[in-house]
Amino acid sequence: MNCTRVADPLRHLGVKIGNAGPMANNWGCENTAGSASKYVDKVTTDDNGAIFVIMSKDSSLPTAIQGDTLSLTPYQDAGTTIKYASVGKLTIYKWLCGSTIGTPSTSSELVKYLPGSCRG
C-alpha cells in the first residue's frame, strides 16, 4: 500500500499536511476491497485524514482483536481533532490511536499492538 499523503504527516509530526485534504478514501493508502494482507482486511480514511485499519479474522491473531478496527486520528491540539476545512492550515499536534471509530479508545486488546508514540 502507498500511504504517501497520510504517512508523511505521520512521520513528520508538526509538519503542515498540504493545502487541502482529499475526500474520504482518497488519501492514497486505502484498500476498501478487503484482504489487504494476512492481518489487515481493509484500510479506509475519512475526509479529515483519520485512518481506519480493520483487522482480519485470521486465526493466528488473538481472538480479541480479530475484526477489530484500529483508528489513527490526527489532532490539531491536545484535545481537538483536525477537520477537513483546517487541513493545510494547521500542523498535526499528535496522532491518537485506538480501537474505536471516531473517538479512539484504548480499552481493547489491540492497545498492546499500538505504536508507543500514538497511544492517547
C-alpha positions as protocol buffer text, in pm:
chain_id: "A"
residue {
  index: 1
  type: MET
  ca { x: 0 y: 0 z: 0 }
}
residue {
  index: 2
  type: ASN
  ca { x: 115 y: 352 z: -74 }
}
residue {
  index: 3
  type: CYS
  ca { x: 26 y: 586 z: 211 }
}
residue {
  index: 4
  type: THR
  ca { x: 230 y: 882 z: 90 }
}
residue {
  index: 5
  type: ARG
  ca { x: -25 y: 1155 z: 163 }
}
residue {
  index: 6
  type: VAL
  ca { x: -106 y: 1018 z: 507 }
}
residue {
  index: 7
  type: ALA
  ca { x: 232 y: 872 z: 602 }
}
residue {
  index: 8
  type: ASP
  ca { x: 431 y: 1193 z: 553 }
}
residue {
  index: 9
  type: PRO
  ca { x: 249 y: 1381 z: 828 }
}
residue {
  index: 10
  type: LEU
  ca { x: 261 y: 1069 z: 1044 }
}
residue {
  index: 11
  type: ARG
  ca { x: 639 y: 1052 z: 1010 }
}
residue {
  index: 12
  type: HIS
  ca { x: 691 y: 1426 z: 1045 }
}
residue {
  index: 13
  type: LEU
  ca { x: 473 y: 1535 z: 1334 }
}
residue {
  index: 14
  type: GLY
  ca { x: 434 y: 1908 z: 1329 }
}
residue {
  index: 15
  type: VAL
  ca { x: 465 y: 1942 z: 952 }
}
residue {
  index: 16
  type: LYS
  ca { x: 175 y: 2100 z: 766 }
}
residue {
  index: 17
  type: ILE
  ca { x: -24 y: 1849 z: 565 }
}
residue {
  index: 18
  type: GLY
  ca { x: -74 y: 2029 z: 234 }
}
residue {
  index: 19
  type: ASN
  ca { x: -313 y: 2294 z: 112 }
}
residue {
  index: 20
  type: ALA
  ca { x: -627 y: 2083 z: 121 }
}
residue {
  index: 21
  type: GLY
  ca { x: -713 y: 1729 z: 207 }
}
residue {
  index: 22
  type: PRO
  ca { x: -856 y: 1475 z: -31 }
}
residue {
  index: 23
  type: MET
  ca { x: -1201 y: 1341 z: 42 }
}
residue {
  index: 24
  type: ALA
  ca { x: -1273 y: 1016 z: 230 }
}
residue {
  index: 25
  type: ASN
  ca { x: -1099 y: 708 z: 90 }
}
residue {
  index: 26
  type: ASN
  ca { x: -887 y: 921 z: -144 }
}
residue {
  index: 27
  type: TRP
  ca { x: -572 y: 985 z: 63 }
}
residue {
  index: 28
  type: GLY
  ca { x: -373 y: 720 z: -124 }
}
residue {
  index: 29
  type: CYS
  ca { x: -337 y: 434 z: 122 }
}
residue {
  index: 30
  type: GLU
  ca { x: -681 y: 275 z: 119 }
}
residue {
  index: 31
  type: ASN
  ca { x: -776 y: -81 z: 45 }
}
residue {
  index: 32
  type: THR
  ca { x: -1154 y: -85 z: 66 }
}
residue {
  index: 33
  type: ALA
  ca { x: -1196 y: -409 z: -130 }
}
residue {
  index: 34
  type: GLY
  ca { x: -1075 y: -627 z: 157 }
}
residue {
  index: 35
  type: SER
  ca { x: -793 y: -878 z: 211 }
}
residue {
  index: 36
  type: ALA
  ca { x: -524 y: -607 z: 228 }
}
residue {
  index: 37
  type: SER
  ca { x: -285 y: -851 z: 398 }
}
residue {
  index: 38
  type: LYS
  ca { x: -288 y: -1157 z: 622 }
}
residue {
  index: 39
  type: TYR
  ca { x: -364 y: -946 z: 931 }
}
residue {
  index: 40
  type: VAL
  ca { x: -545 y: -647 z: 776 }
}
residue {
  index: 41
  type: ASP
  ca { x: -877 y: -677 z: 597 }
}
residue {
  index: 42
  type: LYS
  ca { x: -938 y: -314 z: 493 }
}
residue {
  index: 43
  type: VAL
  ca { x: -785 y: 32 z: 524 }
}
residue {
  index: 44
  type: THR
  ca { x: -1017 y: 332 z: 493 }
}
residue {
  index: 45
  type: THR
  ca { x: -987 y: 705 z: 561 }
}
residue {
  index: 46
  type: ASP
  ca { x: -1230 y: 987 z: 630 }
}
residue {
  index: 47
  type: ASP
  ca { x: -1240 y: 1344 z: 499 }
}
residue {
  index: 48
  type: ASN
  ca { x: -1032 y: 1465 z: 795 }
}
residue {
  index: 49
  type: GLY
  ca { x: -741 y: 1227 z: 734 }
}
residue {
  index: 50
  type: ALA
  ca { x: -824 y: 975 z: 1005 }
}
residue {
  index: 51
  type: ILE
  ca { x: -714 y: 623 z: 912 }
}
residue {
  index: 52
  type: PHE
  ca { x: -915 y: 311 z: 998 }
}
residue {
  index: 53
  type: VAL
  ca { x: -749 y: -30 z: 977 }
}
residue {
  index: 54
  type: ILE
  ca { x: -992 y: -319 z: 1003 }
}
residue {
  index: 55
  type: MET
  ca { x: -812 y: -626 z: 1129 }
}
residue {
  index: 56
  type: SER
  ca { x: -863 y: -957 z: 953 }
}
residue {
  index: 57
  type: LYS
  ca { x: -1015 y: -1258 z: 1123 }
}
residue {
  index: 58
  type: ASP
  ca { x: -704 y: -1469 z: 1066 }
}
residue {
  index: 59
  type: SER
  ca { x: -688 y: -1743 z: 1329 }
}
residue {
  index: 60
  type: SER
  ca { x: -325 y: -1657 z: 1413 }
}
residue {
  index: 61
  type: LEU
  ca { x: -439 y: -1319 z: 1552 }
}
residue {
  index: 62
  type: PRO
  ca { x: -558 y: -1303 z: 1913 }
}
residue {
  index: 63
  type: THR
  ca { x: -933 y: -1367 z: 1915 }
}
residue {
  index: 64
  type: ALA
  ca { x: -994 y: -1038 z: 2096 }
}
residue {
  index: 65
  type: ILE
  ca { x: -867 y: -828 z: 1802 }
}
residue {
  index: 66
  type: GLN
  ca { x: -997 y: -1031 z: 1508 }
}
residue {
  index: 67
  type: GLY
  ca { x: -1220 y: -794 z: 1308 }
}
residue {
  index: 68
  type: ASP
  ca { x: -1140 y: -502 z: 1542 }
}
residue {
  index: 69
  type: THR
  ca { x: -1084 y: -154 z: 1398 }
}
residue {
  index: 70
  type: LEU
  ca { x: -767 y: 38 z: 1470 }
}
residue {
  index: 71
  type: SER
  ca { x: -815 y: 412 z: 1427 }
}
residue {
  index: 72
  type: LEU
  ca { x: -540 y: 671 z: 1383 }
}
residue {
  index: 73
  type: THR
  ca { x: -678 y: 1023 z: 1426 }
}
residue {
  index: 74
  type: PRO
  ca { x: -485 y: 1348 z: 1368 }
}
residue {
  index: 75
  type: TYR
  ca { x: -522 y: 1621 z: 1633 }
}
residue {
  index: 76
  type: GLN
  ca { x: -459 y: 1995 z: 1598 }
}
residue {
  index: 77
  type: ASP
  ca { x: -400 y: 2037 z: 1972 }
}
residue {
  index: 78
  type: ALA
  ca { x: -419 y: 1825 z: 2286 }
}
residue {
  index: 79
  type: GLY
  ca { x: -795 y: 1769 z: 2257 }
}
residue {
  index: 80
  type: THR
  ca { x: -924 y: 1878 z: 1913 }
}
residue {
  index: 81
  type: THR
  ca { x: -927 y: 1658 z: 1604 }
}
residue {
  index: 82
  type: ILE
  ca { x: -828 y: 1816 z: 1274 }
}
residue {
  index: 83
  type: LYS
  ca { x: -1126 y: 1886 z: 1049 }
}
residue {
  index: 84
  type: TYR
  ca { x: -1123 y: 1889 z: 668 }
}
residue {
  index: 85
  type: ALA
  ca { x: -1154 y: 2268 z: 646 }
}
residue {
  index: 86
  type: SER
  ca { x: -833 y: 2303 z: 850 }
}
residue {
  index: 87
  type: VAL
  ca { x: -619 y: 2060 z: 650 }
}
residue {
  index: 88
  type: GLY
  ca { x: -316 y: 2252 z: 528 }
}
residue {
  index: 89
  type: LYS
  ca { x: -375 y: 2542 z: 765 }
}
residue {
  index: 90
  type: LEU
  ca { x: -270 y: 2369 z: 1085 }
}
residue {
  index: 91
  type: THR
  ca { x: 9 y: 2140 z: 1189 }
}
residue {
  index: 92
  type: ILE
  ca { x: -57 y: 1798 z: 1331 }
}
residue {
  index: 93
  type: TYR
  ca { x: -3 y: 1822 z: 1704 }
}
residue {
  index: 94
  type: LYS
  ca { x: -34 y: 1447 z: 1761 }
}
residue {
  index: 95
  type: TRP
  ca { x: -194 y: 1128 z: 1635 }
}
residue {
  index: 96
  type: LEU
  ca { x: -421 y: 938 z: 1873 }
}
residue {
  index: 97
  type: CYS
  ca { x: -464 y: 569 z: 1807 }
}
residue {
  index: 98
  type: GLY
  ca { x: -714 y: 328 z: 1946 }
}
residue {
  index: 99
  type: SER
  ca { x: -978 y: 74 z: 1865 }
}
residue {
  index: 100
  type: THR
  ca { x: -1299 y: 269 z: 1814 }
}
residue {
  index: 101
  type: ILE
  ca { x: -1404 y: 463 z: 1504 }
}
residue {
  index: 102
  type: GLY
  ca { x: -1450 y: 833 z: 1575 }
}
residue {
  index: 103
  type: THR
  ca { x: -1324 y: 856 z: 1931 }
}
residue {
  index: 104
  type: PRO
  ca { x: -1018 y: 635 z: 1977 }
}
residue {
  index: 105
  type: SER
  ca { x: -1037 y: 410 z: 2277 }
}
residue {
  index: 106
  type: THR
  ca { x: -753 y: 227 z: 2444 }
}
residue {
  index: 107
  type: SER
  ca { x: -972 y: -31 z: 2614 }
}
residue {
  index: 108
  type: SER
  ca { x: -927 y: -304 z: 2352 }
}
residue {
  index: 109
  type: GLU
  ca { x: -674 y: -584 z: 2348 }
}
residue {
  index: 110
  type: LEU
  ca { x: -547 y: -405 z: 2037 }
}
residue {
  index: 111
  type: VAL
  ca { x: -379 y: -136 z: 2251 }
}
residue {
  index: 112
  type: LYS
  ca { x: -88 y: -374 z: 2313 }
}
residue {
  index: 113
  type: TYR
  ca { x: -1 y: -352 z: 1945 }
}
residue {
  index: 114
  type: LEU
  ca { x: -17 y: 29 z: 1906 }
}
residue {
  index: 115
  type: PRO
  ca { x: 297 y: 236 z: 1849 }
}
residue {
  index: 116
  type: GLY
  ca { x: 400 y: 392 z: 2183 }
}
residue {
  index: 117
  type: SER
  ca { x: 401 y: 743 z: 2034 }
}
residue {
  index: 118
  type: CYS
  ca { x: 41 y: 705 z: 1924 }
}
residue {
  index: 119
  type: ARG
  ca { x: -122 y: 586 z: 2247 }
}
residue {
  index: 120
  type: GLY
  ca { x: -354 y: 854 z: 2393 }
}
